[in-house]
Amino acid sequence: MVNKITWQRAGGVTEPGRYMFTFGWLTVTPDDLAIWNQFPNASFTLVEVPAGRSETDDQVEAEEFHLGTFELPMRPSYS
């Protein structure tokens, strides 16, 4: 299971929206993109949205995620 995602792994998305990936749907907001624009190597935690069921059938929808907290890569220390 994927639990973190980088901008590169998200395909370098440039617009907010809902995108289908192998692990499910990912919603990217303008605020998420602003962070990736400032810190292109940041990795976000994927937060799963509870799955819903369609009222017309018993099929479970594809998994849904949004971006949670982010981490910046450690800078190499020079001694």
C-alpha positions in Angstrom: 0.0 0.0 0.0 1.2 3.5 -0.9 1.2 5.8 2.1 3.3 8.8 0.9 3.4 10.5 -2.5 5.7 13.0 -4.1 5.0 15.4 -6.9 7.0 13.3 -9.3 5.0 10.2 -8.4 1.8 12.1 -8.9 2.9 12.8 -12.5 3.8 16.4 -11.9 0.2 17.6 -11.8 -0.2 21.3 -12.4 -3.9 21.8 -11.8 -6.1 21.1 -8.8 -8.5 18.2 -9.3 -9.3 14.5 -8.8 -6.8 12.1 -10.4 -7.0 8.3 -10.8 -3.8 6.4 -9.8 -3.2 2.7 -9.4 -4.0 3.0 -5.7 -7.3 4.9 -6.2 -8.5 8.4 -6.6 -6.4 11.4 -5.3 -7.8 14.8 -4.8 -5.2 17.6 -5.2 -6.1 21.1 -3.9 -4.6 24.5 -4.8 -2.9 24.6 -1.4 -1.2 21.2 -2.1 0.1 22.5 -5.4 1.4 25.6 -3.7 3.5 23.5 -1.4 4.8 21.4 -4.3 5.6 24.5 -6.3 7.7 25.8 -3.4 9.1 22.4 -2.3 9.0 20.0 -5.4 10.6 17.2 -3.4 8.1 17.3 -0.5 6.3 14.0 0.2 2.7 14.1 1.4 1.0 11.5 3.5 -2.0 10.0 1.8 -5.2 10.2 3.9 -7.9 7.7 2.9 -11.4 9.1 2.7 -14.0 6.5 4.0 -15.4 4.5 1.2 -19.0 5.0 0.2 -21.5 2.7 -1.3 -23.8 3.6 -4.2 -27.5 3.6 -3.3 -28.3 1.7 -6.6 -25.9 -1.3 -6.0 -23.6 -2.9 -3.4 -20.4 -2.1 -5.2 -17.8 -0.2 -3.2 -16.3 2.8 -5.0 -12.6 3.0 -5.7 -10.5 4.1 -2.8 -10.4 7.9 -2.3 -7.4 9.9 -0.9 -6.4 13.4 -0.2 -3.1 14.8 0.8 -2.3 15.2 4.5 0.8 16.4 6.2 4.0 16.8 4.2 7.7 16.2 4.9 10.7 17.9 3.3 13.7 15.9 2.4 16.7 16.3 4.8 19.4 18.5 3.5 22.8 16.9 3.5 25.0 18.2 6.3 28.4 19.4 5.3 31.1 19.3 7.9 
